[in-house]
Amino acid sequence: MSRVIEMAWEDRTPFAAIEHSYGLNETDVIKLMRQQLKLSSFRLWRQRVTGRATKHQAKRTFMVGRAYCKTQYKPR
């Protein structure tokens, strides 16, 4: 669950990547964030994500490219 929240906060990680990795679509991610975050943090996140082209793969330009969190591939 913490990894999904981390990916949702990342600007360059689209919702499609979360769905591919964890099977949660955008609506499910929003519900999860609403349940797990404090109200003020959820509001900040929603303001940040709403309309952001990098979070929606269809709105991305080719120049955005891909990025990953430095802890994404940490050894387990």
Backbone torsions as a table, in degrees:
resi	resn	phi	psi	omega
1	MET	NA	-38.6	-179.2
2	SER	-64.5	-34.6	178.9
3	ARG	-67.7	-38.3	177.8
4	VAL	-63.4	-43.8	178.8
5	ILE	-63.2	-41.9	178.3
6	GLU	-61.7	-44.4	179.1
7	MET	-65.8	-36.2	179.6
8	ALA	-66.2	-34.1	178.8
9	TRP	-74.5	-27.3	-178.2
10	GLU	-67.4	133.1	-177.5
11	ASP	-67.3	-39.0	-172.9
12	ARG	-93.2	2.7	177.8
13	THR	-94.0	110.1	-178.1
14	PRO	-74.8	159.3	177.8
15	PHE	-60.8	-29.4	178.7
16	ALA	-62.7	-34.9	178.3
17	ALA	-68.5	-38.1	176.9
18	ILE	-66.3	-41.6	179.1
19	GLU	-64.5	-41.1	179.8
20	HIS	-65.0	-41.7	-176.9
21	SER	-78.6	-39.2	-171.2
22	TYR	-122.8	-4.4	177.6
23	GLY	76.0	17.6	179.2
24	LEU	-106.4	121.1	177.7
25	ASN	-80.5	-179.2	-175.3
26	GLU	-58.8	-42.6	179.2
27	THR	-61.9	-42.2	178.7
28	ASP	-65.1	-38.5	178.5
29	VAL	-65.0	-41.7	178.8
30	ILE	-62.0	-43.5	178.1
31	LYS	-62.2	-43.5	179.0
32	LEU	-62.1	-45.2	179.9
33	MET	-63.7	-39.0	178.9
34	ARG	-63.2	-38.3	-178.9
35	GLN	-74.7	-37.8	-170.2
36	GLN	-92.5	-25.0	-177.2
37	LEU	-97.0	157.8	170.6
38	LYS	-66.1	158.0	-177.6
39	LEU	-57.8	-43.5	-179.3
40	SER	-65.7	-39.1	178.2
41	SER	-67.6	-39.5	178.1
42	PHE	-62.5	-44.0	179.3
43	ARG	-61.8	-42.7	176.8
44	LEU	-60.8	-44.1	-179.7
45	TRP	-63.3	-44.4	-179.2
46	ARG	-63.4	-41.1	177.0
47	GLN	-61.9	-39.7	-178.5
48	ARG	-68.4	-40.1	-173.8
49	VAL	-83.6	-34.2	-175.4
50	THR	-59.9	118.8	177.4
51	GLY	79.2	0.0	-179.1
52	ARG	-74.2	120.2	-176.0
53	ALA	-64.2	-31.3	-175.9
54	THR	-73.9	-18.6	179.6
55	LYS	-86.0	-12.8	-179.3
56	HIS	-120.4	112.6	-171.9
57	GLN	-58.8	-33.4	-179.1
58	ALA	-67.7	-25.3	-178.9
59	LYS	-92.1	-6.7	-176.3
60	ARG	-74.7	145.3	172.5
61	THR	-92.5	165.6	-179.4
62	PHE	-63.2	-30.4	-174.8
63	MET	-72.9	-15.6	-177.9
64	VAL	-64.2	-42.9	178.4
65	GLY	72.7	-164.9	-178.8
66	ARG	-118.9	152.5	176.0
67	ALA	-147.0	161.9	176.6
68	TYR	-142.9	158.2	178.6
69	CYS	-73.2	142.2	-177.7
70	LYS	-63.7	-19.7	178.0
71	THR	-97.4	2.9	-176.1
72	GLN	-61.8	-39.9	-175.7
73	TYR	-107.0	35.3	-179.1
74	LYS	-71.7	146.2	-179.8
75	PRO	-65.6	145.7	-179.0
76	ARG	-113.8	NA	NA
